[in-house]
Amino acid sequence: MKTILITGCSSGFGLEIAKHFLAQGWKVVATMRTPREDLLPASEHLRVLPLDVADPASIRRAVEAAGQVDVLVNNAGIGLMGAFEGTAMDTVREVFETNTFGTLALTQALLPQFRVRGSGTIVNVSSSTTLVPLPLLSVYTASKAAVNAFTESLALELAEFGVRVSLVLPGRSPETPFSKNAGPRMQGAIPDAYAGFAERVFASRAEGGPVTHAADVVEAVWRAATDAAAPLRMPAGADAVAQAASGR
C-alpha cells in the first residue's frame, strides 16, 4: 500500500485530494498548520500531522513522523490580490515563503528517501494564472511561476533516479477559500489611484465563465500519482484547459 503526503489539507483542493486517496485505499498523511482530525473520514490509513511549510523545524518534524512516502503533493498555498504598488514587501515575502520556498523546502526534505529508493513522485500544485497575464495578481502569479520553473528543471534532475515530477495547474475555483484567505493581506493593497481599475477587474471576474472544480484538480493529481505516462504539465479545470490551449 502506497503512502501519499499532502500539504494544505484543512480546506479546498488539499482536503478533497486527501479524501479521494483515502477512498482509493492509499495511506494518507494529511498535513495542516492546525491539525483537525474531524475534517476527514476516520481511517486506520489516515494520519493528520501539523506542518507549517514556512517553518524549517516544522518540516523536519513532519518528515520524520511521516516515514516512508511514495508521493508528495505540494498543495499548500496562500492567495493575494492587489496592486503591486500597494503591496507591502513583507506581504510579498510571506506569499513567497509559503507558495515557493515552502514547496522547495519540503521537496528537498523528502528527496533523499526518493533518490535512495529509486522511486517516488512529486506533484506540485501551481496555478493557471501562470498561463495568461492577469491584473492584480502579480505577486501571487510570480510565486507560482517560480514553482513552474523549479518543477520543470527538477524533473530533468530526478529522472536520473527514477523519480517522477508533475505540475498541476488549476484555474479559478469558487469552491476554494482563496479570496477569503487572501482578504487580510489585501488591506491597503488597492491604493486610491487604482480603485476604478480594480472595480472593473472585480466586476469582470464576477461575470462568470468556465471555472475549476475540486474534482478537476483531484483527477489531475490522481493521474500524476498513478500514471507513469502523465505529462509534466497538466491544466486542471475548464478555464485552465482553455488558457493552456490558447497558447497565451
N, C-alpha and C positions, 0 to 999 in steps of 0.2 A: 504494500500500500504506500503510495507516494504522499509526500508532505509538501504543502504549499504555505508560504508565509506571505501574508498580505498586509500592507500598511494602510492606515486610514480607514479602519473598518467600523467606525462609530456611526457612519451615515453614508448616503449616496452610493456611488459605484462600489466602493470597498465593501460595504455591508452586503450588497447583492452578490458580489463575486464570492464572498465567503459562504453565503447561503447556498449558492449553486454548487460549489466544490464539495461542501458537506453532503449535499443531496446525492452527489455522484460517487460517494464513498471514499473521498480523499480524507487524509488527516489535514486539518486546517489550523494554522497558527494565525489567529486574527489579532492584530495589534492596534492599539488605540492609545492616545495620550492619557485618557481617563478610562480604564477598562470597565466594561459593563457586560456582565455575563448574560443579562436578560435580553440583549438585542438579537441573539442568535439561538436557534433551537438547541436544546440540551443534547449533548452527544459525547460519547466517550472518545470520539475522534477530534474533539474541539479543545483548543487551548486559547485562552484570551490573555494576552500579555501587554503590560504597559510599554509604550515606546513613544518617545519624542525624537523624531528623526533629526532634529536640530541640536540634539544633546549627545555628544560622543559617549558619555558614560551610560546613557540610556540605551544606545545602540549596542554597546558591548554587553550589557546585561541581557538584553533581549536575544541576541545571537547565541550567547552561552545557554540560555534557558531553552531556546528552540531546538538545539541539537541539529541532527541532520535535516537539511532542507533540500528538496528536489526542484522546487520552483519558487522564485522570488517575484512578487508583484509590487513594484514601487508605485503605489497609488496615492499616497498621502500628498496633499497639496492645499494651498490656500489661494483664494482669489483676490483680485484687486481690479477695480475700475476707477479711472480718474485721469485728469490731465496730468501729464508728466511734470509740468511746471509747478503744479500744486502738490506734488507728492514728496513727502519728506524722505531724505535719503535713508533714514533709519527704517522707514517702511519698505523701501526698495530692498534693503539688506534682509529684512525679515522674510520677504517673499522669496528671495533667492536662497536663503538659509534652508527653507523647507522644500521648495519646489525643485531646486537644483542641487545644492550641496547635500541635502538630506538624501536624495536619490543616489548621488555619487558615494556618500559615506557608507550607506547600508550595503550597496553593491560591493564596495571594496571589502567590507567586513565579512561577507559571505563568499567572496571569490576563492579564497584558499581551499575551502572544502570542495567547491565545484571543480577546481583545477586538479586537485589530488584524485578525485573520483573519476575524472574524465567525462563528467556528465553534469547536466543541470540546465535550467532555463531561467532567463531573466526577462521579465516583461515590464517595460516602463510605460506608464500611462501619461501621455503628454496632452496635447490639445490641438484641435483643428484650427485654432487661432493662428497657428504657425503656417497654415496653408494659404491664408489670404490676409492681407493687412486690414486691421480693424481699428477704429479710433477708440481712445480712452482705455486701451488695453496694452499699452506699450511695455510696461514693466512686467505684467503677467506673461505676455507673449514672449518677451526676451528670456524670462526664466525657463519657459518651456522649450523655446528654440534651442537653448543651450543643452537641454536634455536630449533633443533630437540629434544634435551633432555628436554629443557624447555617445549615444546609443549606437549610431551608425559606425563610428570609429571602433568602439568597444567590440562590436560584432566581429570585426576583422581580426582583432587580437585573440578573441576567445574561441574562434573556430578551430584554432590550432589544438585546443584541448577538449574538443567535443562539447563545448558549452554553447547553447543557442541563445540569441538575444532578439527580442521583438519590441516594436514600438506601436502602441495603440493610441490612436488619435481621435478622441471623442469630440463631437460637436457640442452645441449649446443644449443643455438639458434642464428644462424647468423642474425636473424631478429631484435635482440635487440642491443642497443649501448654498450654492455658490454665492448668490447675491447677499443672502442673509449673513454668511460668514465674512464676506468682504466688507460689509457695512461699517464696522468700527474703524477699518483702515481708510475709509473714504472720507472721513471727517476733514474738511478743508481741501479735499483733492480736486474740487471744481471751483477754481477762482472765478470771481465775478466776470472777468473778461471772457470766460469760456462758457458762461451759463446758457446763453442762447444756443450755442453749438451743442452742448451736452443735452439740452432738452430735445433737440432734433434727433440726436443719436438714440436717446432712450425711447423716443416715440417710434422710430423706425424698428427698433428691436421688439416693440410691443405689437407690431403689425402682424406677427405670426410667420408662417412659413414652416419648412421642414425643420425638425429638431431631432435630438438624440434621446433615446430611451435607455434606461439602465440595462435592459435586456440586450441592447445592441453591443454595449461595452462588455457585458458578461460573455456574450457569444465570441467576441474577438479575443478576449483573454483566454477563454477555454481553448480556442483554436491554437493560439500561441503556445499554450502549455502542453497540448496533446498532439499537435500535428507537426511533425518534423519538416514538412514542406511548406509551412506557413511563411508568408512573405515577411520581410523585415518590417515594413511599414503597413499598418492596417487602419484605415479610417473606420470609425465606428459611429453609425447613425446616418440618417438620410442626408442631413445637411453636410456632414463631414465627407461623405462619399461624393456628393455633388461638388464640393470645393476641391477635392482631390482630382476629380475628373476634369474640372475646368482648367487645370494646369496653372492656376494663378497662385 
